[in-house]
Structures are given as C-alpha cells and as structure tokens.
C-alpha cells in the first residue's frame, strides 16, 4: 500500500510539473495557439495509447477495435453537444459514451476474447467496422456519411491534460491491483494462470472494457476539439495508428506509450508539410 502511494505521488508530481511548465509556456507566448492544438492532439493520443497498451501490452490481446470505441464516444459528444451546447451536457455525453462503450466491449468481449492472436485481431476489427457502418446508417441521429458538423469546441488543453492524468493514474493503480497482477499473468502464460485458478476470460474482458472506456473518452475529447465527426475518421487505420504508438513505445510500458505519443505526435503535427 505504501509503495503504491509513493508511486502515485511520484507520477502525480511529474504530471503536475508538466502542467505547470505548459501553463508558463502558454502564458509567456512561447506556445501559441498552433502548438497548443498540437499538445491537445498529443494528449488525446496518449489517452488512446495508454488504454490500448493495457489490452495489447499488459493483457497480451491483439485488438484492432479501438477506433470503434473512439467513434462511440465521439458521436455521443457530437449528438448531445450539438443539441445542448453546455459543458454539463458535454461531460454528460462523455459519461454516456464511456458507459455505452464499456457495455459494447463487455458484450463483444465475452465471445471474442476466447479467441487468440490473428483471430482475435480480425474479430475486433470486424466489431469496429460494424460500429462504423451502424453510424453511417444511423439516419438523422448520426447524419450518415456526412457526419455532424458545428460541434462546440469544449475541449481545452487543460481538460485533455486532466484526463491524461486520470487515465495514467487509473491504469497504474489497475496494474498494481490483484486484477492487474492477474492480467500480467495471463500475458506471460495463460495456461499457467488458469492452472492456479485465474479466470483468464474474465480478466481479459475487464482489461478490454477498461481500454474501450478510455478510447471513448478520447473520442469525446477529440469531437470537442475538432468540432466535427465523420465516419471515415474512425476506420481501422485509426486503430493501426494507435497500435503503432504503443509498439513504438514498447509493449507493456506506460512511460513508453506517453513518450511515444509525444515523439510521434511532434513529428506528425509539428513538422512542416512539403505538399
């Protein structure tokens, strides 16, 4: 318990120091609006990467369904936020999206997480595409393939940073809990974990639901950041992009996922376009 508290305090101090540094740089004009927007997108990518790392890196499940859960959160924020442009409605939409994503992940996870390797990847990819097709055929609710425009820009860099902190601390505490240790045992040797009484399917589902909720939160934040949602923004390519961040930072490393999102995001968004 004391060790967990020390780690939490250390991470919290580091994240608070980062917040303070960004605040100073923004206030003195070193970071203008362009760079602040880059920071917001990088923060959203950190949330996505940390959540997917729990599924792929820590529980050892090859999932390609992250874009689908991100779409659920984004459309929840878009539908409710565009009709009721208040912060209360936006946070309510974020909560609804997270709960809906968690429920979908639970229903999908029960049959699919019994699969392994490429079969699981294909199954989760299929689920993500089903969600996207459902959105395209959602009629007036989702505005079909045209998407929803004119979403109020609720998302600020402070809000994104807050959810980065919450996601990071929550994931670290999850991994140090009994369920988290069981998750690691499933990754190392699923058969051995089952032999000592670990319900491996249950553990994998919990990690999958956790990751889906974080993806939904990131989707809501991105909808409030960009101001629009379109189904083509949530194809399997988006899941691959998040997976690249996770792999580049090292599977099973929270610090690696954060650093990777920052480095790759800086190259992608801050480097000048040649065409």
C-alpha positions, 0 to 999 in steps of 0.5 A: 500500500505504501509503495503504491502511494509513493508511486502515485505521488511520484507520477502525480508530481511529474504530471503536475510539473508538466502542467505547470511548465505548459501553463508558463509556456502558454502564458509567456507566448512561447506556445501559441495557439498552433502548438497548443492544438498540437499538445491537445492532439498529443494528449488525446493520443496518449489517452488512446495509447495508454488504454490500448497498451493495457489490452495489447501490452499488459493483457497480451490481446491483439485488438484492432477495435479501438477506433470503434470505441473512439467513434462511440464516444465521439458521436455521443459528444457530437449528438448531445453537444450539438443539441445542448451546447453546455459543458454539463451536457458535454461531460454528460455525453462523455459519461454516456459514451464511456458507459455505452462503450464499456457495455459494447466491449463487455458484450463483444468481449465475452465471445471474442476474447476466447479467441487468440492472436490473428483471430482475435485481431480480425474479430475486433476489427470486424466489431469496429467496422460494424460500429462504423457502418451502424453510424453511417446508417444511423439516419438523422441521429448520426447524419450518415456519411456526412457526419455532424458538423458545428460541434462546440469546441469544449475541449481545452488543453487543460481538460485533455491534460486532466484526463491524461492524468486520470487515465495514467493514474487509473491504469497504474493503480489497475496494474498494481491491483490483484486484477492487474497482477492477474492480467500480467499473468495471463500475458506471460502464460495463460495456461499457467494462470488458469492452472492456479485458478485465474479466470483468464476470460474474465480478466481479459474482458475487464482489461478490454472494457477498461481500454474501450472506456478510455478510447471513448473518452478520447473520442469525446475529447477529440469531437470537442476539439475538432468540432466535427465527426465523420465516419471515415475518421474512425476506420481501422487505420485509426486503430493501426495508428494507435497500435503503432504508438504503443509498439513504438513505445514498447509493449507493456510500458506506460512511460513508453506509450506517453513518450511515444505519443509525444515523439510521434505526435511532434513529428506528425503535427509539428513538422512542416508539410512539403505538399 
